[in-house]
Amino acid sequence: MNFLRKLVSFFVGGLFIFSGLIKLNDPVGTAIKLEEYFEVFSADFASFFHIFIPIALPLAVFLCVFEVVLGVAILVGFKARMTLLATFALILFFSFLTFYSAYFEKVTDCGCFGDAIPLDPWESFIKDVILFVLILFLLSDFKNLSNSSEKMSFIIVGGSTVFCLAVAIYVLTYLPILDFRSYKIGNYIRELMQPQEQCKYEYIMEKNGEVFVFEQYPTDPDFKFKEMKMLNEKACSPKIVDYNVSSVEGEDFTEESLQGKKLIILVHKVSETDFESFKAINQLISDLEKSHPDIIPMAFTSDGSNFEEFRHDVQLAIPYYFVDSTVLKAMIRSNPGIMVFDNGTVKGKWSYNAVPVQEEIVKAINN
């Protein structure tokens, strides 16, 4: 039995660490999911949930760090009783979120493993139920669980907390260490806007009271159509479905944005962007215009009402285009952010805290 408990502890702790680190790599993505839940709860339960939206990011960081630290604590046996009770409370919280998402079809992806391993709500809920049962098994020996800890376990748990906070600060200052989104460096956007496979269907037909299944629609008129199922929905759907760029006049600029070499400045929200960084951004644009005029600068924003005035305030003398706010956040987490396209291939991404010089842009394009 002791061996089984150790095995279960290893599995639960390891899964918590893995899940937490994946989300800690991109706490902004976790914050976006929390905002979705707060919006849903505001509409379904009570409007006061709106007060949590402005603090979604610090809450996301706390949850990510807490999840990793709990996993480490389980593995090293740190205050077992307190740790397992906290783990039980957290999985209870996650189970409620995933069940609510699945049953009421409110949030289509809980973000349990970030963008690395997308799970639909029911898959996420089943995962949480399994963890729930395993944690209950560990708690079944509650009377014998110790609430004391060795000095080394204190050091390991404390070190893990400091490490996680350092990772969170780093990725929020710059960009996620690992990019799992469709706009990561090296991806060819135009290709990802197309189906990855040819769609395959299954046709369920009926004839003389008997049911038949065909991969091709039968030409025999005696067969009566009952149902059609898509066999490879995920594979035959484009990975990028909402990349659309439009000019101020409303003209479609999507194809043009994927042609040639483009330096793109992305501004999610004017009110939340870093104004000071535009000194370095404007210098970069000026340097490239002098030495590399084939690299065309352009700005993407979703903030139509404020951007013209903002552009003059920061002296951003380049044409700008409108892109959906969700797409901008998927493209880059930084606000503002810098990206380089070469004929639709993402060649480079930078945070406003690390604005590149022209040599870095040229090197990225030539790689």
C-alpha positions in Angstrom: 0.0 0.0 0.0 2.9 2.4 0.8 4.3 1.7 -2.7 0.9 2.5 -4.2 0.7 5.8 -2.2 4.2 6.8 -3.3 3.3 6.0 -7.0 0.1 8.1 -6.8 1.9 10.9 -5.0 4.5 10.9 -7.8 1.9 11.0 -10.5 -0.2 13.7 -8.9 2.8 15.9 -7.9 4.4 15.5 -11.3 1.1 16.4 -13.2 0.7 19.5 -11.0 4.2 20.6 -11.7 3.9 19.9 -15.5 0.5 21.7 -15.7 1.7 24.7 -13.6 5.0 25.1 -15.5 3.1 25.0 -18.9 0.8 27.8 -17.7 3.6 29.7 -15.9 5.4 29.9 -19.3 2.5 32.1 -20.5 0.6 33.6 -17.5 -1.0 36.1 -19.8 -2.8 33.3 -21.6 -4.0 32.0 -18.2 -5.2 35.5 -17.3 -7.2 35.7 -20.6 -8.9 32.4 -19.6 -9.7 33.8 -16.2 -11.2 36.9 -17.8 -13.4 34.7 -19.9 -14.6 32.9 -16.7 -15.2 36.2 -14.9 -17.3 37.5 -17.8 -19.4 34.3 -17.9 -19.9 34.3 -14.1 -20.8 38.0 -14.2 -23.6 37.2 -16.7 -24.7 33.9 -15.1 -24.3 34.5 -11.3 -23.5 38.1 -10.2 -22.1 41.2 -11.7 -19.5 41.6 -9.0 -17.3 39.1 -10.7 -16.3 42.0 -13.0 -14.2 43.4 -10.3 -11.8 40.5 -10.7 -11.1 41.2 -14.4 -8.5 44.0 -13.7 -6.5 41.6 -11.4 -6.7 38.6 -13.7 -3.0 38.6 -14.4 -1.8 38.6 -10.8 -4.4 36.0 -10.0 -3.1 33.9 -12.9 0.5 34.2 -11.7 -0.5 33.2 -8.2 -2.5 30.1 -9.5 0.4 29.0 -11.7 3.0 29.4 -9.0 0.7 27.7 -6.4 0.1 24.8 -8.7 3.8 24.1 -9.2 4.7 24.6 -5.6 2.0 22.2 -4.5 3.3 19.6 -6.9 6.8 20.0 -5.5 5.5 19.8 -1.9 3.7 16.5 -2.7 6.9 15.0 -4.1 9.1 16.0 -1.2 6.5 15.3 1.5 6.3 18.9 2.7 3.7 19.2 5.5 1.7 16.4 3.9 -1.6 17.1 5.6 -1.7 20.8 4.8 -0.4 20.2 1.3 -3.0 17.6 0.4 -5.8 19.6 1.8 -4.7 22.6 -0.3 -4.3 20.4 -3.4 -7.8 19.0 -2.7 -9.2 22.5 -2.6 -7.5 23.5 -5.8 -8.6 20.5 -7.7 -12.2 21.1 -6.4 -12.0 24.6 -7.8 -10.6 23.4 -11.2 -13.3 20.6 -11.4 -16.0 23.2 -10.9 -14.6 25.4 -13.7 -14.2 22.5 -16.2 -17.6 21.0 -15.4 -19.3 24.4 -15.8 -17.5 24.9 -19.1 -18.3 21.5 -20.4 -22.0 21.2 -19.3 -23.0 24.8 -20.2 -20.6 25.1 -23.1 -19.4 28.5 -21.9 -15.6 28.4 -22.3 -14.4 26.0 -25.0 -10.8 25.6 -23.8 -10.0 25.7 -20.1 -6.3 26.2 -20.7 -5.4 23.5 -18.3 -2.1 22.8 -20.2 -2.0 26.2 -21.9 -1.6 26.1 -25.7 0.8 23.2 -25.5 -1.9 20.5 -25.1 -5.4 21.8 -26.0 -8.2 19.9 -24.2 -11.9 20.3 -24.8 -14.0 21.0 -21.6 -15.1 17.4 -21.1 -11.5 16.1 -21.5 -10.4 18.6 -18.9 -13.2 17.6 -16.6 -12.4 13.9 -16.8 -8.7 14.7 -16.1 -9.8 16.7 -13.0 -12.1 13.9 -11.8 -9.2 11.4 -12.1 -7.0 13.7 -10.0 -9.8 14.3 -7.6 -10.1 10.5 -6.9 -6.4 10.1 -6.6 -6.1 13.0 -4.1 -9.0 11.5 -2.1 -7.0 8.2 -2.0 -4.0 10.0 -0.6 -6.2 11.8 2.0 -7.8 8.5 3.1 -4.8 8.0 5.4 -5.4 11.5 6.8 -4.8 10.5 10.5 -1.3 9.2 9.7 -0.3 12.2 7.6 2.4 14.3 9.1 2.2 18.1 9.3 5.9 18.4 10.0 8.7 18.7 7.5 12.4 18.2 7.2 14.7 21.2 6.7 15.6 20.1 3.2 11.9 20.0 2.1 11.5 23.6 3.3 14.5 24.6 1.2 13.2 22.8 -1.9 9.7 24.2 -1.6 11.0 27.7 -0.9 13.5 27.5 -3.8 10.7 26.3 -6.1 8.6 29.3 -5.1 11.4 31.7 -5.8 12.2 30.0 -9.1 8.6 30.1 -10.3 8.3 33.8 -9.4 11.5 34.5 -11.3 10.1 32.7 -14.4 6.9 34.6 -14.1 8.7 38.0 -14.0 10.9 37.0 -16.9 8.1 35.9 -19.3 6.0 38.9 -18.4 8.9 41.3 -19.0 9.9 39.7 -22.3 7.9 36.8 -24.0 7.0 33.2 -23.2 10.1 31.0 -23.2 8.3 28.4 -25.3 5.8 29.6 -27.9 3.0 27.1 -28.6 0.7 29.4 -30.5 0.1 29.4 -34.3 2.2 32.6 -34.7 5.4 31.3 -33.3 8.7 32.0 -35.1 9.1 29.8 -38.2 5.4 29.3 -38.9 4.1 30.1 -42.3 0.8 31.9 -41.7 -0.7 31.5 -45.1 -0.3 27.7 -44.9 -1.9 27.6 -41.4 -4.9 29.4 -42.8 -5.6 26.4 -45.0 -7.0 23.0 -43.9 -4.2 20.7 -42.7 -5.9 17.6 -44.2 -8.7 16.9 -46.7 -11.9 16.6 -44.8 -13.2 13.0 -44.4 -16.8 12.2 -43.9 -18.9 9.2 -42.9 -22.4 9.0 -44.4 -25.0 7.0 -42.5 -27.8 5.8 -44.8 -30.8 3.6 -44.6 -32.3 1.1 -47.1 -35.1 -1.3 -46.4 -34.9 -0.7 -42.7 -31.2 -1.6 -42.6 -28.5 1.0 -41.7 -25.3 1.3 -43.9 -22.2 3.4 -43.4 -20.3 4.8 -46.4 -17.1 6.9 -46.8 -18.5 8.3 -50.1 -22.1 9.4 -50.6 -23.9 6.6 -52.4 -25.5 7.3 -55.8 -28.1 4.6 -55.4 -31.4 6.6 -54.9 -32.9 3.8 -52.8 -30.6 4.8 -49.9 -32.2 7.4 -47.6 -29.9 9.9 -45.8 -29.8 9.7 -42.0 -26.7 11.4 -40.8 -23.3 12.7 -41.9 -20.3 12.8 -39.5 -16.9 14.5 -40.0 -14.2 12.0 -39.1 -11.2 14.4 -38.9 -12.7 17.8 -37.8 -9.6 19.0 -36.1 -7.2 18.0 -38.8 -9.3 19.4 -41.7 -9.8 22.8 -39.9 -7.3 25.6 -40.4 -5.2 26.3 -37.4 -5.6 30.0 -38.1 -9.2 31.0 -38.9 -9.4 34.6 -37.8 -6.3 36.4 -39.2 -7.9 39.4 -41.0 -6.3 42.8 -41.6 -8.2 45.8 -42.7 -7.3 49.3 -43.6 -8.7 52.5 -42.0 -11.1 52.7 -45.0 -12.3 49.1 -44.4 -10.4 47.5 -47.3 -9.1 43.9 -46.8 -5.3 44.1 -46.4 -4.8 40.5 -45.2 -3.1 39.2 -48.4 -0.9 42.3 -48.7 0.3 41.9 -45.1 1.7 38.5 -46.0 3.6 39.6 -49.0 7.2 40.8 -48.8 9.2 41.8 -45.8 7.1 43.5 -43.0 8.1 45.0 -39.7 4.9 45.0 -37.7 4.3 47.0 -34.5 1.4 45.5 -32.6 -0.6 47.6 -30.1 -3.4 45.8 -28.3 -4.9 48.6 -26.3 -3.6 52.2 -26.4 -4.5 52.7 -22.7 -2.4 49.8 -21.7 0.6 50.1 -24.0 4.1 51.3 -23.0 4.5 54.8 -24.3 8.2 55.1 -23.5 9.2 52.2 -25.7 8.1 54.0 -28.9 11.3 56.1 -28.7 13.3 53.0 -29.5 10.7 51.7 -31.9 10.7 54.9 -33.9 14.5 54.8 -34.0 14.3 51.2 -35.3 11.8 52.2 -38.0 14.0 55.2 -39.0 17.2 53.1 -39.3 15.5 50.5 -41.4 13.9 53.0 -43.8 17.4 54.4 -44.5 19.3 51.2 -44.9 16.6 48.6 -45.7 13.7 50.3 -47.4 12.5 46.8 -48.6 11.4 46.1 -45.0 8.0 47.8 -44.8 6.9 49.1 -41.4 3.2 48.9 -40.4 1.2 48.9 -37.2 -1.6 46.5 -36.2 -4.2 47.6 -33.6 -7.7 46.8 -32.4 -8.1 50.2 -30.8 -9.8 52.1 -33.6 -11.2 55.1 -31.7 -8.0 56.1 -30.0 -5.2 55.0 -32.3 -5.0 58.1 -34.6 -4.4 60.5 -31.7 -2.1 58.0 -30.0 0.0 57.7 -33.2 0.6 61.4 -33.3 1.4 61.5 -29.5 4.2 58.9 -29.9 5.2 60.1 -33.4 4.6 56.7 -35.0 4.7 57.8 -38.6 3.7 54.5 -40.3 0.4 53.3 -41.8 -1.8 51.3 -39.4 -4.4 48.6 -39.8 -7.1 46.9 -37.7 -6.8 43.4 -36.4 -9.1 41.7 -33.9 -7.9 42.0 -30.3 -8.0 38.3 -29.7 -5.8 37.7 -32.7 -3.3 40.4 -31.6 -3.0 38.7 -28.2 -2.4 35.3 -29.9 0.2 36.9 -32.2 2.3 38.4 -29.3 1.7 38.8 -25.6 3.6 42.1 -25.4 1.9 45.5 -25.7 3.4 46.9 -27.8 5.1 44.0 -29.5 7.4 43.8 -32.6 7.1 41.1 -35.2 8.8 40.5 -38.6 7.2 38.7 -41.5 9.0 37.5 -44.6 6.3 36.6 -47.2 4.0 35.4 -44.5 6.6 33.5 -42.4 7.1 34.7 -38.9 10.8 35.4 -38.6 11.1 37.3 -35.3 9.2 38.4 -32.2 10.3 40.9 -29.5 8.8 42.5 -26.4 8.8 46.3 -26.0 11.3 45.6 -23.2 13.8 44.3 -25.7 13.3 46.4 -28.8 15.7 45.1 -31.4 18.2 47.1 -33.5 18.1 46.9 -37.3 20.9 44.3 -37.4 18.7 41.9 -35.4 15.8 42.5 -37.8 18.0 41.8 -40.8 19.6 38.7 -39.2 16.1 37.3 -38.3 14.9 37.7 -41.9 18.0 36.1 -43.3 17.8 33.1 -41.0 
